[in-house]
Amino acid sequence: MTVLVTGGAGYIGSHMVLALLERDEDVVVVDNLVTGHEWAVPAGATFYKADIADPAALDRVFASHRIDAVMHFAGLIIVPESVRLPLDYYRENTCASGVLIQRALEAGVESFIFSSSAAVYGAPGLEPVKETAPFAPTSPYGTSKLMTEWMLRDVAAVNPGFRYAALRYFNVAGADPEMRAGQSSGPSTHLIKIAAEAATGKRDGIAIYGDDFDTPDGTCVRDYIHVTDLADAHYAALSYLRAGGASMAANCGYGVGYSVRQVVDAVKAVSGVDFRVTQAPRRAGDPAMIVAAPGFAREVLGWTPRLDDLPTIIRHALQWESLLSDRKAREQDAR
Ligand code: UDP
């Protein structure tokens, strides 16, 4: 059997492909390369440059492989951009997912794993967030993810052979420990990526957005999860569904929060670089705190994180950032 990974040329998708290949799965990648890079698709996977909103292209892929499971990472991910361009997010994240789900159903796919987000909860308050927390997305990005979860729920309700797992990511960061994959797509908006760029001299510093939140040091608190642990959680979800597990949604986080200031200090400590840090106003829509209540994924999926250590996440992010600089320098030399 074969696993189809959409968005396999992107950040999280490329780590997923590595995790699948390591477990001897046959992997097919579909990616439109709008934000991903073909070089990021790990060797060993069959790659199709195609859009998941194109039913004919999907049908060709499904007809050429015996695909029993889909892992769906393709989509747009920048929250402030989604506020500016809501229809782009509904088209690329929700409508395109509808096409993919429909073609997957037609092709007899039994297991569907979806990249959802803690953004479906909005601003949940200061307590760790359980899967049963109310949905209250505060951006079109979060709404576009929630709508796809609801499509999956409703489709699964009337198709007993089709089951899904929606994995709600907290703050994903880091890179493959062996440096075979990492975060390459720009523009960077995420804290650890930006701090790693500052530490490697790619930007002249970092701004902290807001220091007057209701948190211990006044800056926002997030739950940072290593991208390789996240890929492992997906593999656990795949095994769970293949073994007949019921459709479900699970948080993917460690249940430990770090403030923006703590993250910035940790990047300085791990890199040994004292880059410039400035204070800026709050970014629109940032909740004070989002930390997962992580028990469900561990209990139901049997997921065991291996890299749940902030300095390790940062070290891998920094190593990847340096590799990207080397790649760029080589490309410039070649020109
Ligand atoms: N952040 C910041 N400076 C930056 C980027 C992010 O202070 O250059 C803060 C941001 O306001 C939020 C936290 O870091 O409080 C995490 O932001 P990120 O965009 O990484 O993830 P989010 O939690 O928004 O999905």
Residues whose N, C-alpha, C, O or C-beta is under 5 A from the ligand:
A	BS01	UDP	T189 H190 L191 I194 A207 I208 Y209 C220 R222 V260 R283 D286
